[in-house]
Structure formats: structure tokens, C-alpha cells
């Protein structure tokens, strides 16, 4: 399997406000801090993998505004191949107002802008270069038709596919995603997709089994501070958590997936890649922001977690 990773997905500009509490309707409330960062689930996952030294190709769309050029420049600084990141004339870039409270928990709004213009023909346009990738990584901040098309293309081309069903939508067809190799929701996403409770690891396992029955081979449910749960037809394993004091959990799921992809393409060792992904995501929540909170390979190698 080639060690190149192809991420077909979103990018956003994160507008991060630290809050003491959310304002009520009609109320004006002062917030302690604000910052801007590069985000978007697709770009975050690409950034985490690239920071860890992986060879990453990104297929994405930006707006023809001030954010678009900066987003492409940021990807290039990270060493990501941006030949298939295109500017959409007349569209705004994706933006994400994020509110982070004192516990480090977050609420996120997304305005997808140019991301909605990444259509199935965008996958076809990049197909010749995607053929060099050993793993295709997808999320749900682009049109569902594009996600389905990418899965079908990858399946026909013999490529492995990792789908992170975030943000979750009940419109996602479980039939159309049955060919993905790795399905990685968090507990909330798994609950939305299956209609089942997923508060405990036991409930999450039962919900994951519903997806196994629909044909998905390997399911990893991220459990936040409780680690991650691997569910396949042959095994159920808890990947133990790494205890840290969380400052900002935004993008932790993306850190997990990018780190998993970067490690997995090296030697196909599923358990080792999941352990490293758990460590990497835990470390990311100790710093504010999304991509800027992700460790480089050198920083990660020095980590005592
Ligand atoms: O997963 C975190 C990301 O979700 C943020 O970077 C934000 O842009 C939204 O896409």
C-alpha cells in the first residue's frame, strides 16, 4: 500500500471565541478572547497527517476571498500537495464560528461556502493523482454525492477508504457507504446515524454492530476522554485514554484521524496506529485551536504521554 494519503474534504477558517457562557437571546455579552485559525475537518485531518510527516494530497475548494489564498498558503506551508485545491469564483470560503467554554468544551457553527462546490467531478479531475494514494480520507463537510462518488471510485480502484461521518447527518445513506474500510464516528455521530444510545462503551459497541451488519468492516468510535473503541466482526477492543487536562477539545477528532492515517499507512498496524492516534489527540486538547494545536512529528516524539 502506498504511504500517500488523499484527503477529499473541507477547509474552514475557524473564528474562535472563548466564552464564560453563551449569551441569551437579545443579550450582548463580553467574551474574554478571540483568535482566527485554519480549520475544517478535512484540512485539519490533512494537517495532522502532514505535521506527522505523512505525504498528503488534498482535494478541496476555497472561496475567492481573502481567506481562500491564506488557506492554500497554509496547506502549502505544511507540505500538503494542493494541486487539487481550487478557488471557486464568486463563492465565500468556509468559515466556522467556534465557542470554547472554561472546560475546554466547544460549540461549532459551520458556513460551508466553497466546500459545497466540491462536486463529484472534482474527484474525477483529481483521480489520476489519487491513484498514487494508499488511503483515501473523507468527512461530511462536502456534498454527500461527492462522498458517495469518492467511495465508489476508491472501491473500484482498490483503494482503502476511511470515512469520518462528521458532522453527522441522518441523510447519510448507510447503503452507499457500505464499502468503506474504516468508519470513525464519535459517540454523538454514531447515535445520530443509528438512532441508538451510545453514552457508554457497551452502548456504543451495540450501535457499531448495527453498522457492521450493514457491511462496514472496521469501526472505531472515539470516546473523548475515555479513549476509543475498536469494533470489528472478530474483536472489540478499548484503546485506553491518555489523561490530560483539556484546554480546548476543538479538532481533537480530526487530530485522531489524521494521526491514525499517518501511522497506519506506514505499516498497516491497526492497533499501533490507534494507540498513537489516541496519544496525538489527547496532546492536541492541551493547546487552544485546531491545526495550530497539532504537534509536529518532532514534538510528538518528545511527548511523555
Ligand atoms: O472538527 C473541528 C472543525 O470543525 C473545526 O476546525 C471547524 O472548522 C469545523 O469544521
Boltz pocket constraint, residues with backbone or C-beta under 6 A from the ligand:
constraints:
  - pocket:
      binder: B
      contacts: [[A, 12], [A, 13], [A, 14], [A, 38], [A, 39], [A, 40], [A, 41], [A, 44], [A, 95], [A, 96], [A, 108], [A, 109], [A, 110], [A, 141], [A, 250], [A, 251], [A, 252], [A, 253], [A, 254], [A, 290]]
      max_distance: 6.0
